Amino acid sequence: MTEAGPVTVEVPRDRAGTFEPKVVPRHARRTECLDNLVISLTARGLASGEIVAHLAEVYGMATSKETVSTLTDRVLEGMAE
């Protein structure tokens, strides 16, 4: 998922394992921009359900409340450190 909506990424076959992606890191399902957007909306006081509805309406993106909660919990853990 990106802020522009879902994007299909085709990774070239690399038997030696030397290919390093630049746009979306290995094993990532979302870009960092999307994570920052969710955190920004949370900081503005939107609830998880409201963020899910906003992402669906504005970006046409289907996500879950659990995903939003996971992102915000990760930030709270980083702030505690």
PDB file with one MODEL, atoms N, CA, C and O in Angstrom:
MODEL        1
ATOM      1  N   MET A   1       0.824  -1.175   0.000  1.00  0.00           N
ATOM      2  CA  MET A   1       0.000   0.000   0.000  1.00  0.00           C
ATOM      3  C   MET A   1       0.878   1.252   0.000  1.00  0.00           C
ATOM      4  O   MET A   1       1.915   1.305   0.660  1.00  0.00           O
ATOM      5  N   THR A   2       0.443   2.236  -0.742  1.00  0.00           N
ATOM      6  CA  THR A   2       1.115   3.537  -0.755  1.00  0.00           C
ATOM      7  C   THR A   2       0.069   4.614  -0.560  1.00  0.00           C
ATOM      8  O   THR A   2      -1.127   4.325  -0.525  1.00  0.00           O
ATOM      9  N   GLU A   3       0.514   5.858  -0.434  1.00  0.00           N
ATOM     10  CA  GLU A   3      -0.442   6.948  -0.300  1.00  0.00           C
ATOM     11  C   GLU A   3      -1.225   7.167  -1.579  1.00  0.00           C
ATOM     12  O   GLU A   3      -2.237   7.867  -1.567  1.00  0.00           O
ATOM     13  N   ALA A   4      -0.779   6.583  -2.683  1.00  0.00           N
ATOM     14  CA  ALA A   4      -1.491   6.685  -3.955  1.00  0.00           C
ATOM     15  C   ALA A   4      -2.410   5.491  -4.189  1.00  0.00           C
ATOM     16  O   ALA A   4      -3.079   5.425  -5.220  1.00  0.00           O
ATOM     17  N   GLY A   5      -2.455   4.550  -3.256  1.00  0.00           N
ATOM     18  CA  GLY A   5      -3.276   3.355  -3.392  1.00  0.00           C
ATOM     19  C   GLY A   5      -2.414   2.119  -3.562  1.00  0.00           C
ATOM     20  O   GLY A   5      -1.190   2.198  -3.463  1.00  0.00           O
ATOM     21  N   PRO A   6      -3.034   0.982  -3.817  1.00  0.00           N
ATOM     22  CA  PRO A   6      -2.255  -0.250  -3.974  1.00  0.00           C
ATOM     23  C   PRO A   6      -1.393  -0.222  -5.234  1.00  0.00           C
ATOM     24  O   PRO A   6      -1.824   0.253  -6.285  1.00  0.00           O
ATOM     25  N   VAL A   7      -0.184  -0.730  -5.115  1.00  0.00           N
ATOM     26  CA  VAL A   7       0.757  -0.782  -6.222  1.00  0.00           C
ATOM     27  C   VAL A   7       1.321  -2.194  -6.288  1.00  0.00           C
ATOM     28  O   VAL A   7       1.742  -2.750  -5.273  1.00  0.00           O
ATOM     29  N   THR A   8       1.329  -2.769  -7.479  1.00  0.00           N
ATOM     30  CA  THR A   8       1.919  -4.085  -7.669  1.00  0.00           C
ATOM     31  C   THR A   8       3.406  -3.920  -7.938  1.00  0.00           C
ATOM     32  O   THR A   8       3.803  -3.181  -8.839  1.00  0.00           O
ATOM     33  N   VAL A   9       4.225  -4.607  -7.156  1.00  0.00           N
ATOM     34  CA  VAL A   9       5.669  -4.538  -7.301  1.00  0.00           C
ATOM     35  C   VAL A   9       6.146  -5.875  -7.855  1.00  0.00           C
ATOM     36  O   VAL A   9       5.907  -6.924  -7.257  1.00  0.00           O
ATOM     37  N   GLU A  10       6.812  -5.830  -8.984  1.00  0.00           N
ATOM     38  CA  GLU A  10       7.362  -7.036  -9.576  1.00  0.00           C
ATOM     39  C   GLU A  10       8.871  -7.030  -9.351  1.00  0.00           C
ATOM     40  O   GLU A  10       9.588  -6.196  -9.905  1.00  0.00           O
ATOM     41  N   VAL A  11       9.341  -7.963  -8.538  1.00  0.00           N
ATOM     42  CA  VAL A  11      10.761  -8.054  -8.213  1.00  0.00           C
ATOM     43  C   VAL A  11      11.422  -9.001  -9.204  1.00  0.00           C
ATOM     44  O   VAL A  11      10.950 -10.122  -9.396  1.00  0.00           O
ATOM     45  N   PRO A  12      12.505  -8.569  -9.833  1.00  0.00           N
ATOM     46  CA  PRO A  12      13.176  -9.457 -10.786  1.00  0.00           C
ATOM     47  C   PRO A  12      13.773 -10.667 -10.077  1.00  0.00           C
ATOM     48  O   PRO A  12      14.167 -10.593  -8.913  1.00  0.00           O
ATOM     49  N   ARG A  13      13.831 -11.773 -10.796  1.00  0.00           N
ATOM     50  CA  ARG A  13      14.406 -12.982 -10.234  1.00  0.00           C
ATOM     51  C   ARG A  13      15.912 -12.781 -10.092  1.00  0.00           C
ATOM     52  O   ARG A  13      16.589 -12.380 -11.039  1.00  0.00           O
ATOM     53  N   ASP A  14      16.421 -13.064  -8.905  1.00  0.00           N
ATOM     54  CA  ASP A  14      17.826 -12.832  -8.603  1.00  0.00           C
ATOM     55  C   ASP A  14      18.346 -14.027  -7.810  1.00  0.00           C
ATOM     56  O   ASP A  14      18.212 -14.072  -6.588  1.00  0.00           O
ATOM     57  N   ARG A  15      18.929 -14.975  -8.495  1.00  0.00           N
ATOM     58  CA  ARG A  15      19.379 -16.207  -7.827  1.00  0.00           C
ATOM     59  C   ARG A  15      20.463 -15.943  -6.783  1.00  0.00           C
ATOM     60  O   ARG A  15      20.555 -16.667  -5.792  1.00  0.00           O
ATOM     61  N   ALA A  16      21.270 -14.927  -6.994  1.00  0.00           N
ATOM     62  CA  ALA A  16      22.350 -14.637  -6.056  1.00  0.00           C
ATOM     63  C   ALA A  16      21.865 -13.817  -4.862  1.00  0.00           C
ATOM     64  O   ALA A  16      22.589 -13.678  -3.876  1.00  0.00           O
ATOM     65  N   GLY A  17      20.652 -13.275  -4.939  1.00  0.00           N
ATOM     66  CA  GLY A  17      20.104 -12.485  -3.834  1.00  0.00           C
ATOM     67  C   GLY A  17      20.764 -11.132  -3.665  1.00  0.00           C
ATOM     68  O   GLY A  17      20.877 -10.638  -2.543  1.00  0.00           O
ATOM     69  N   THR A  18      21.201 -10.527  -4.749  1.00  0.00           N
ATOM     70  CA  THR A  18      21.897  -9.246  -4.663  1.00  0.00           C
ATOM     71  C   THR A  18      20.992  -8.047  -4.918  1.00  0.00           C
ATOM     72  O   THR A  18      21.411  -6.907  -4.716  1.00  0.00           O
ATOM     73  N   PHE A  19      19.757  -8.286  -5.359  1.00  0.00           N
ATOM     74  CA  PHE A  19      18.847  -7.172  -5.658  1.00  0.00           C
ATOM     75  C   PHE A  19      18.371  -6.531  -4.364  1.00  0.00           C
ATOM     76  O   PHE A  19      17.868  -7.219  -3.476  1.00  0.00           O
ATOM     77  N   GLU A  20      18.524  -5.227  -4.255  1.00  0.00           N
ATOM     78  CA  GLU A  20      18.069  -4.485  -3.078  1.00  0.00           C
ATOM     79  C   GLU A  20      17.053  -3.448  -3.525  1.00  0.00           C
ATOM     80  O   GLU A  20      17.426  -2.496  -4.210  1.00  0.00           O
ATOM     81  N   PRO A  21      15.759  -3.597  -3.160  1.00  0.00           N
ATOM     82  CA  PRO A  21      14.733  -2.644  -3.584  1.00  0.00           C
ATOM     83  C   PRO A  21      14.950  -1.267  -2.971  1.00  0.00           C
ATOM     84  O   PRO A  21      15.436  -1.153  -1.845  1.00  0.00           O
ATOM     85  N   LYS A  22      14.592  -0.224  -3.711  1.00  0.00           N
ATOM     86  CA  LYS A  22      14.789   1.153  -3.247  1.00  0.00           C
ATOM     87  C   LYS A  22      13.501   1.801  -2.751  1.00  0.00           C
ATOM     88  O   LYS A  22      13.534   2.556  -1.779  1.00  0.00           O
ATOM     89  N   VAL A  23      12.375   1.527  -3.393  1.00  0.00           N
ATOM     90  CA  VAL A  23      11.129   2.217  -3.063  1.00  0.00           C
ATOM     91  C   VAL A  23      10.440   1.573  -1.865  1.00  0.00           C
ATOM     92  O   VAL A  23      10.091   2.257  -0.903  1.00  0.00           O
ATOM     93  N   VAL A  24      10.248   0.281  -1.923  1.00  0.00           N
ATOM     94  CA  VAL A  24       9.596  -0.460  -0.834  1.00  0.00           C
ATOM     95  C   VAL A  24      10.618  -1.450  -0.287  1.00  0.00           C
ATOM     96  O   VAL A  24      11.073  -2.324  -1.026  1.00  0.00           O
ATOM     97  N   PRO A  25      10.992  -1.338   0.993  1.00  0.00           N
ATOM     98  CA  PRO A  25      11.990  -2.242   1.562  1.00  0.00           C
ATOM     99  C   PRO A  25      11.545  -3.703   1.497  1.00  0.00           C
ATOM    100  O   PRO A  25      10.357  -3.992   1.350  1.00  0.00           O
ATOM    101  N   ARG A  26      12.485  -4.601   1.605  1.00  0.00           N
ATOM    102  CA  ARG A  26      12.175  -6.031   1.602  1.00  0.00           C
ATOM    103  C   ARG A  26      11.157  -6.375   2.677  1.00  0.00           C
ATOM    104  O   ARG A  26      11.223  -5.874   3.799  1.00  0.00           O
ATOM    105  N   HIS A  27      10.231  -7.221   2.320  1.00  0.00           N
ATOM    106  CA  HIS A  27       9.207  -7.758   3.214  1.00  0.00           C
ATOM    107  C   HIS A  27       8.259  -6.695   3.775  1.00  0.00           C
ATOM    108  O   HIS A  27       7.510  -6.986   4.707  1.00  0.00           O
ATOM    109  N   ALA A  28       8.270  -5.493   3.243  1.00  0.00           N
ATOM    110  CA  ALA A  28       7.366  -4.437   3.697  1.00  0.00           C
ATOM    111  C   ALA A  28       6.078  -4.498   2.899  1.00  0.00           C
ATOM    112  O   ALA A  28       6.084  -4.837   1.715  1.00  0.00           O
ATOM    113  N   ARG A  29       4.974  -4.168   3.552  1.00  0.00           N
ATOM    114  CA  ARG A  29       3.687  -4.168   2.868  1.00  0.00           C
ATOM    115  C   ARG A  29       3.165  -2.755   2.652  1.00  0.00           C
ATOM    116  O   ARG A  29       2.236  -2.541   1.874  1.00  0.00           O
ATOM    117  N   ARG A  30       3.766  -1.790   3.344  1.00  0.00           N
ATOM    118  CA  ARG A  30       3.348  -0.401   3.226  1.00  0.00           C
ATOM    119  C   ARG A  30       4.580   0.488   3.104  1.00  0.00           C
ATOM    120  O   ARG A  30       5.675   0.111   3.521  1.00  0.00           O
ATOM    121  N   THR A  31       4.386   1.673   2.528  1.00  0.00           N
ATOM    122  CA  THR A  31       5.487   2.633   2.489  1.00  0.00           C
ATOM    123  C   THR A  31       5.497   3.417   3.792  1.00  0.00           C
ATOM    124  O   THR A  31       4.508   3.448   4.524  1.00  0.00           O
ATOM    125  N   GLU A  32       6.610   4.037   4.063  1.00  0.00           N
ATOM    126  CA  GLU A  32       6.739   4.812   5.293  1.00  0.00           C
ATOM    127  C   GLU A  32       5.827   6.038   5.274  1.00  0.00           C
ATOM    128  O   GLU A  32       5.386   6.495   6.329  1.00  0.00           O
ATOM    129  N   CYS A  33       5.541   6.573   4.091  1.00  0.00           N
ATOM    130  CA  CYS A  33       4.651   7.730   3.973  1.00  0.00           C
ATOM    131  C   CYS A  33       3.262   7.403   4.499  1.00  0.00           C
ATOM    132  O   CYS A  33       2.631   8.229   5.158  1.00  0.00           O
ATOM    133  N   LEU A  34       2.792   6.213   4.211  1.00  0.00           N
ATOM    134  CA  LEU A  34       1.477   5.805   4.701  1.00  0.00           C
ATOM    135  C   LEU A  34       1.488   5.685   6.219  1.00  0.00           C
ATOM    136  O   LEU A  34       0.533   6.098   6.878  1.00  0.00           O
ATOM    137  N   ASP A  35       2.551   5.127   6.778  1.00  0.00           N
ATOM    138  CA  ASP A  35       2.663   5.031   8.233  1.00  0.00           C
ATOM    139  C   ASP A  35       2.631   6.424   8.865  1.00  0.00           C
ATOM    140  O   ASP A  35       1.959   6.640   9.873  1.00  0.00           O
ATOM    141  N   ASN A  36       3.359   7.360   8.267  1.00  0.00           N
ATOM    142  CA  ASN A  36       3.379   8.732   8.786  1.00  0.00           C
ATOM    143  C   ASN A  36       2.007   9.390   8.691  1.00  0.00           C
ATOM    144  O   ASN A  36       1.632  10.164   9.572  1.00  0.00           O
ATOM    145  N   LEU A  37       1.254   9.091   7.634  1.00  0.00           N
ATOM    146  CA  LEU A  37      -0.092   9.635   7.481  1.00  0.00           C
ATOM    147  C   LEU A  37      -1.008   9.143   8.598  1.00  0.00           C
ATOM    148  O   LEU A  37      -1.758   9.925   9.181  1.00  0.00           O
ATOM    149  N   VAL A  38      -0.944   7.847   8.893  1.00  0.00           N
ATOM    150  CA  VAL A  38      -1.775   7.275   9.958  1.00  0.00           C
ATOM    151  C   VAL A  38      -1.406   7.897  11.299  1.00  0.00           C
ATOM    152  O   VAL A  38      -2.292   8.221  12.090  1.00  0.00           O
ATOM    153  N   ILE A  39      -0.129   8.069  11.567  1.00  0.00           N
ATOM    154  CA  ILE A  39       0.319   8.661  12.822  1.00  0.00           C
ATOM    155  C   ILE A  39      -0.141  10.107  12.920  1.00  0.00           C
ATOM    156  O   ILE A  39      -0.561  10.554  13.987  1.00  0.00           O
ATOM    157  N   SER A  40      -0.065  10.841  11.817  1.00  0.00           N
ATOM    158  CA  SER A  40      -0.513  12.230  11.797  1.00  0.00           C
ATOM    159  C   SER A  40      -2.003  12.338  12.096  1.00  0.00           C
ATOM    160  O   SER A  40      -2.423  13.198  12.870  1.00  0.00           O
ATOM    161  N   LEU A  41      -2.803  11.466  11.484  1.00  0.00           N
ATOM    162  CA  LEU A  41      -4.251  11.486  11.726  1.00  0.00           C
ATOM    163  C   LEU A  41      -4.571  11.108  13.169  1.00  0.00           C
ATOM    164  O   LEU A  41      -5.508  11.646  13.758  1.00  0.00           O
ATOM    165  N   THR A  42      -3.806  10.193  13.735  1.00  0.00           N
ATOM    166  CA  THR A  42      -4.005   9.814  15.133  1.00  0.00           C
ATOM    167  C   THR A  42      -3.679  10.985  16.044  1.00  0.00           C
ATOM    168  O   THR A  42      -4.392  11.237  17.015  1.00  0.00           O
ATOM    169  N   ALA A  43      -2.599  11.703  15.734  1.00  0.00           N
ATOM    170  CA  ALA A  43      -2.196  12.856  16.540  1.00  0.00           C
ATOM    171  C   ALA A  43      -3.241  13.970  16.496  1.00  0.00           C
ATOM    172  O   ALA A  43      -3.341  14.768  17.428  1.00  0.00           O
ATOM    173  N   ARG A  44      -4.012  14.023  15.423  1.00  0.00           N
ATOM    174  CA  ARG A  44      -5.063  15.035  15.301  1.00  0.00           C
ATOM    175  C   ARG A  44      -6.348  14.636  16.010  1.00  0.00           C
ATOM    176  O   ARG A  44      -7.326  15.384  16.008  1.00  0.00           O
ATOM    177  N   GLY A  45      -6.339  13.444  16.621  1.00  0.00           N
ATOM    178  CA  GLY A  45      -7.478  13.045  17.435  1.00  0.00           C
ATOM    179  C   GLY A  45      -8.461  12.103  16.772  1.00  0.00           C
ATOM    180  O   GLY A  45      -9.513  11.824  17.348  1.00  0.00           O
ATOM    181  N   LEU A  46      -8.161  11.600  15.576  1.00  0.00           N
ATOM    182  CA  LEU A  46      -9.075  10.673  14.921  1.00  0.00           C
ATOM    183  C   LEU A  46      -8.942   9.282  15.544  1.00  0.00           C
ATOM    184  O   LEU A  46      -7.839   8.850  15.880  1.00  0.00           O
ATOM    185  N   ALA A  47     -10.046   8.600  15.692  1.00  0.00           N
ATOM    186  CA  ALA A  47     -10.054   7.234  16.198  1.00  0.00           C
ATOM    187  C   ALA A  47      -9.690   6.274  15.076  1.00  0.00           C
ATOM    188  O   ALA A  47      -9.697   6.647  13.903  1.00  0.00           O
ATOM    189  N   SER A  48      -9.374   5.047  15.436  1.00  0.00           N
ATOM    190  CA  SER A  48      -8.958   4.043  14.442  1.00  0.00           C
ATOM    191  C   SER A  48     -10.008   3.865  13.350  1.00  0.00           C
ATOM    192  O   SER A  48      -9.667   3.798  12.169  1.00  0.00           O
ATOM    193  N   GLY A  49     -11.272   3.787  13.731  1.00  0.00           N
ATOM    194  CA  GLY A  49     -12.345   3.619  12.754  1.00  0.00           C
ATOM    195  C   GLY A  49     -12.462   4.800  11.819  1.00  0.00           C
ATOM    196  O   GLY A  49     -12.733   4.632  10.630  1.00  0.00           O
ATOM    197  N   GLU A  50     -12.259   6.000  12.349  1.00  0.00           N
ATOM    198  CA  GLU A  50     -12.307   7.200  11.518  1.00  0.00           C
ATOM    199  C   GLU A  50     -11.145   7.241  10.525  1.00  0.00           C
ATOM    200  O   GLU A  50     -11.306   7.684   9.388  1.00  0.00           O
ATOM    201  N   ILE A  51      -9.974   6.775  10.963  1.00  0.00           N
ATOM    202  CA  ILE A  51      -8.813   6.735  10.073  1.00  0.00           C
ATOM    203  C   ILE A  51      -9.053   5.737   8.947  1.00  0.00           C
ATOM    204  O   ILE A  51      -8.739   6.021   7.791  1.00  0.00           O
ATOM    205  N   VAL A  52      -9.604   4.573   9.274  1.00  0.00           N
ATOM    206  CA  VAL A  52      -9.923   3.561   8.257  1.00  0.00           C
ATOM    207  C   VAL A  52     -10.902   4.128   7.248  1.00  0.00           C
ATOM    208  O   VAL A  52     -10.730   3.939   6.044  1.00  0.00           O
ATOM    209  N   ALA A  53     -11.937   4.827   7.727  1.00  0.00           N
ATOM    210  CA  ALA A  53     -12.925   5.420   6.831  1.00  0.00           C
ATOM    211  C   ALA A  53     -12.296   6.508   5.959  1.00  0.00           C
ATOM    212  O   ALA A  53     -12.612   6.615   4.774  1.00  0.00           O
ATOM    213  N   HIS A  54     -11.408   7.315   6.544  1.00  0.00           N
ATOM    214  CA  HIS A  54     -10.733   8.380   5.795  1.00  0.00           C
ATOM    215  C   HIS A  54      -9.858   7.794   4.688  1.00  0.00           C
ATOM    216  O   HIS A  54      -9.893   8.272   3.554  1.00  0.00           O
ATOM    217  N   LEU A  55      -9.078   6.767   5.005  1.00  0.00           N
ATOM    218  CA  LEU A  55      -8.221   6.142   4.002  1.00  0.00           C
ATOM    219  C   LEU A  55      -9.044   5.524   2.871  1.00  0.00           C
ATOM    220  O   LEU A  55      -8.641   5.568   1.709  1.00  0.00           O
ATOM    221  N   ALA A  56     -10.188   4.952   3.214  1.00  0.00           N
ATOM    222  CA  ALA A  56     -11.054   4.358   2.190  1.00  0.00           C
ATOM    223  C   ALA A  56     -11.662   5.432   1.298  1.00  0.00           C
ATOM    224  O   ALA A  56     -11.742   5.267   0.081  1.00  0.00           O
ATOM    225  N   GLU A  57     -12.091   6.534   1.911  1.00  0.00           N
ATOM    226  CA  GLU A  57     -12.748   7.596   1.147  1.00  0.00           C
ATOM    227  C   GLU A  57     -11.771   8.381   0.278  1.00  0.00           C
ATOM    228  O   GLU A  57     -12.043   8.624  -0.898  1.00  0.00           O
ATOM    229  N   VAL A  58     -10.653   8.773   0.841  1.00  0.00           N
ATOM    230  CA  VAL A  58      -9.726   9.642   0.124  1.00  0.00           C
ATOM    231  C   VAL A  58      -8.804   8.857  -0.811  1.00  0.00           C
ATOM    232  O   VAL A  58      -8.575   9.272  -1.947  1.00  0.00           O
ATOM    233  N   TYR A  59      -8.275   7.725  -0.339  1.00  0.00           N
ATOM    234  CA  TYR A  59      -7.275   6.988  -1.108  1.00  0.00           C
ATOM    235  C   TYR A  59      -7.805   5.699  -1.722  1.00  0.00           C
ATOM    236  O   TYR A  59      -7.098   5.050  -2.492  1.00  0.00           O
ATOM    237  N   GLY A  60      -9.045   5.316  -1.393  1.00  0.00           N
ATOM    238  CA  GLY A  60      -9.602   4.075  -1.919  1.00  0.00           C
ATOM    239  C   GLY A  60      -8.880   2.846  -1.388  1.00  0.00           C
ATOM    240  O   GLY A  60      -8.775   1.833  -2.078  1.00  0.00           O
ATOM    241  N   MET A  61      -8.391   2.938  -0.177  1.00  0.00           N
ATOM    242  CA  MET A  61      -7.553   1.914   0.414  1.00  0.00           C
ATOM    243  C   MET A  61      -8.314   1.147   1.484  1.00  0.00           C
ATOM    244  O   MET A  61      -8.913   1.742   2.380  1.00  0.00           O
ATOM    245  N   ALA A  62      -8.287  -0.160   1.389  1.00  0.00           N
ATOM    246  CA  ALA A  62      -8.939  -0.994   2.394  1.00  0.00           C
ATOM    247  C   ALA A  62      -7.901  -1.411   3.428  1.00  0.00           C
ATOM    248  O   ALA A  62      -6.915  -2.070   3.100  1.00  0.00           O
ATOM    249  N   THR A  63      -8.124  -1.029   4.653  1.00  0.00           N
ATOM    250  CA  THR A  63      -7.249  -1.416   5.764  1.00  0.00           C
ATOM    251  C   THR A  63      -8.122  -1.722   6.968  1.00  0.00           C
ATOM    252  O   THR A  63      -9.337  -1.536   6.912  1.00  0.00           O
ATOM    253  N   SER A  64      -7.532  -2.182   8.039  1.00  0.00           N
ATOM    254  CA  SER A  64      -8.317  -2.566   9.211  1.00  0.00           C
ATOM    255  C   SER A  64      -7.948  -1.707  10.413  1.00  0.00           C
ATOM    256  O   SER A  64      -6.902  -1.059  10.441  1.00  0.00           O
ATOM    257  N   LYS A  65      -8.830  -1.721  11.398  1.00  0.00           N
ATOM    258  CA  LYS A  65      -8.561  -1.004  12.642  1.00  0.00           C
ATOM    259  C   LYS A  65      -7.333  -1.586  13.333  1.00  0.00           C
ATOM    260  O   LYS A  65      -6.580  -0.862  13.985  1.00  0.00           O
ATOM    261  N   GLU A  66      -7.134  -2.885  13.190  1.00  0.00           N
ATOM    262  CA  GLU A  66      -5.989  -3.539  13.816  1.00  0.00           C
ATOM    263  C   GLU A  66      -4.674  -3.029  13.234  1.00  0.00           C
ATOM    264  O   GLU A  66      -3.698  -2.851  13.963  1.00  0.00           O
ATOM    265  N   THR A  67      -4.647  -2.796  11.928  1.00  0.00           N
ATOM    266  CA  THR A  67      -3.443  -2.268  11.289  1.00  0.00           C
ATOM    267  C   THR A  67      -3.138  -0.875  11.806  1.00  0.00           C
ATOM    268  O   THR A  67      -1.986  -0.557  12.101  1.00  0.00           O
ATOM    269  N   VAL A  68      -4.156  -0.047  11.916  1.00  0.00           N
ATOM    270  CA  VAL A  68      -3.984   1.312  12.431  1.00  0.00           C
ATOM    271  C   VAL A  68      -3.487   1.258  13.873  1.00  0.00           C
ATOM    272  O   VAL A  68      -2.580   2.003  14.243  1.00  0.00           O
ATOM    273  N   SER A  69      -4.067   0.391  14.681  1.00  0.00           N
ATOM    274  CA  SER A  69      -3.648   0.258  16.075  1.00  0.00           C
ATOM    275  C   SER A  69      -2.210  -0.225  16.180  1.00  0.00           C
ATOM    276  O   SER A  69      -1.462   0.236  17.042  1.00  0.00           O
ATOM    277  N   THR A  70      -1.820  -1.142  15.319  1.00  0.00           N
ATOM    278  CA  THR A  70      -0.449  -1.656  15.323  1.00  0.00           C
ATOM    279  C   THR A  70       0.545  -0.542  15.011  1.00  0.00           C
ATOM    280  O   THR A  70       1.592  -0.439  15.649  1.00  0.00           O
ATOM    281  N   LEU A  71       0.212   0.292  14.026  1.00  0.00           N
ATOM    282  CA  LEU A  71       1.098   1.404  13.667  1.00  0.00           C
ATOM    283  C   LEU A  71       1.237   2.398  14.811  1.00  0.00           C
ATOM    284  O   LEU A  71       2.346   2.835  15.120  1.00  0.00           O
ATOM    285  N   THR A  72       0.140   2.754  15.434  1.00  0.00           N
ATOM    286  CA  THR A  72       0.202   3.739  16.518  1.00  0.00           C
ATOM    287  C   THR A  72       0.886   3.148  17.753  1.00  0.00           C
ATOM    288  O   THR A  72       1.598   3.860  18.461  1.00  0.00           O
ATOM    289  N   ASP A  73       0.678   1.852  18.019  1.00  0.00           N
ATOM    290  CA  ASP A  73       1.342   1.217  19.161  1.00  0.00           C
ATOM    291  C   ASP A  73       2.850   1.189  18.969  1.00  0.00           C
ATOM    292  O   ASP A  73       3.604   1.369  19.925  1.00  0.00           O
ATOM    293  N   ARG A  74       3.294   0.963  17.732  1.00  0.00           N
ATOM    294  CA  ARG A  74       4.728   0.948  17.438  1.00  0.00           C
ATOM    295  C   ARG A  74       5.350   2.303  17.732  1.00  0.00           C
ATOM    296  O   ARG A  74       6.466   2.380  18.247  1.00  0.00           O
ATOM    297  N   VAL A  75       4.631   3.372  17.407  1.00  0.00           N
ATOM    298  CA  VAL A  75       5.151   4.726  17.671  1.00  0.00           C
ATOM    299  C   VAL A  75       5.193   4.995  19.171  1.00  0.00           C
ATOM    300  O   VAL A  75       6.153   5.583  19.668  1.00  0.00           O
ATOM    301  N   LEU A  76       4.163   4.570  19.894  1.00  0.00           N
ATOM    302  CA  LEU A  76       4.142   4.775  21.334  1.00  0.00           C
ATOM    303  C   LEU A  76       5.282   4.037  22.021  1.00  0.00           C
ATOM    304  O   LEU A  76       5.852   4.545  22.987  1.00  0.00           O
ATOM    305  N   GLU A  77       5.622   2.848  21.539  1.00  0.00           N
ATOM    306  CA  GLU A  77       6.749   2.095  22.092  1.00  0.00           C
ATOM    307  C   GLU A  77       8.063   2.858  21.855  1.00  0.00           C
ATOM    308  O   GLU A  77       8.921   2.920  22.735  1.00  0.00           O
ATOM    309  N   GLY A  78       8.203   3.430  20.666  1.00  0.00           N
ATOM    310  CA  GLY A  78       9.399   4.215  20.353  1.00  0.00           C
ATOM    311  C   GLY A  78       9.502   5.457  21.220  1.00  0.00           C
ATOM    312  O   GLY A  78      10.600   5.853  21.610  1.00  0.00           O
ATOM    313  N   MET A  79       8.368   6.077  21.527  1.00  0.00           N
ATOM    314  CA  MET A  79       8.378   7.263  22.385  1.00  0.00           C
ATOM    315  C   MET A  79       8.747   6.888  23.819  1.00  0.00           C
ATOM    316  O   MET A  79       9.399   7.668  24.514  1.00  0.00           O
ATOM    317  N   ALA A  80       8.342   5.718  24.259  1.00  0.00           N
ATOM    318  CA  ALA A  80       8.654   5.287  25.621  1.00  0.00           C
ATOM    319  C   ALA A  80      10.161   5.043  25.798  1.00  0.00           C
ATOM    320  O   ALA A  80      10.711   5.261  26.878  1.00  0.00           O
ATOM    321  N   GLU A  81      10.817   4.588  24.723  1.00  0.00           N
ATOM    322  CA  GLU A  81      12.254   4.361  24.791  1.00  0.00           C
ATOM    323  C   GLU A  81      12.985   5.663  24.923  1.00  0.00           C
ATOM    324  O   GLU A  81      14.214   5.677  24.996  1.00  0.00           O
TER     325      GLU A  81
ENDMDL
END
